[in-house]
Every structure is written in C-alpha cells, then in structure tokens.
Amino acid sequence: MKKFSSPRWNDTTLPDVIASRELTEEEKKREKEFNEQFKKWLKDRKLKRQSNKTK
C-alpha cells in the first residue's frame, strides 16, 4: 500500500468506541414516538411527490 506524507492517512486502525450506554425507558419511548411520526411523514412526502410527478 502506498504511504502518504501525512501520518493521519496511514493509520488504518479502527477508532476506539468512547462510550456506549443503555437507553432509559423514557428515551426508548421518545425514540419510538419519533420514529412513528417520521414514518408517517415519509409516507405523506412520498405520496405528495408521486402526485406531483403525475401532474
């Protein structure tokens, strides 16, 4: 493999994970609600884009 002049580009190791934690029940609930709203928004957006294409 070609060596680059900058040592930053020669580092092929994986980065270390700094922190990982479990979500609380409240965070899980908020995330679930957000995902449901986001899915509805995506569906509506997709339908609107399809209707605009047919016009």
URDA-V468526 format. One record per backbone hydrogen bond with DSSP energy under -0.5 kcal/mol. NH is the residue of the N-H (numbers start at 1). CO is the residue of the C=O. E is the energy in kcal/mol with one decimal. If there is no record, write none. Layout:
nh=NH co=CO e=E
nh=NH co=CO e=E
//
This chain:
nh=7 co=5 e=-0.5
nh=9 co=6 e=-1.1
nh=10 co=6 e=-0.6
nh=10 co=7 e=-0.6
nh=11 co=7 e=-0.7
nh=11 co=8 e=-0.6
nh=12 co=10 e=-0.8
nh=18 co=16 e=-0.5
nh=28 co=24 e=-2.4
nh=29 co=25 e=-2.4
nh=30 co=26 e=-2.6
nh=31 co=27 e=-2.5
nh=32 co=28 e=-2.4
nh=33 co=29 e=-2.5
nh=34 co=30 e=-2.5
nh=35 co=31 e=-2.5
nh=36 co=32 e=-2.2
nh=37 co=33 e=-2.4
nh=38 co=34 e=-2.8
nh=39 co=35 e=-2.3
nh=40 co=36 e=-2.0
nh=41 co=37 e=-2.5
nh=42 co=38 e=-2.8
nh=43 co=39 e=-2.4
nh=44 co=40 e=-2.6
nh=45 co=41 e=-2.7
nh=46 co=42 e=-2.6
nh=47 co=43 e=-2.4
nh=48 co=44 e=-2.5
nh=49 co=45 e=-2.5
nh=50 co=46 e=-2.2
nh=51 co=47 e=-2.4
nh=52 co=48 e=-2.1
nh=53 co=49 e=-1.6
nh=54 co=50 e=-1.3
nh=55 co=51 e=-0.7
//
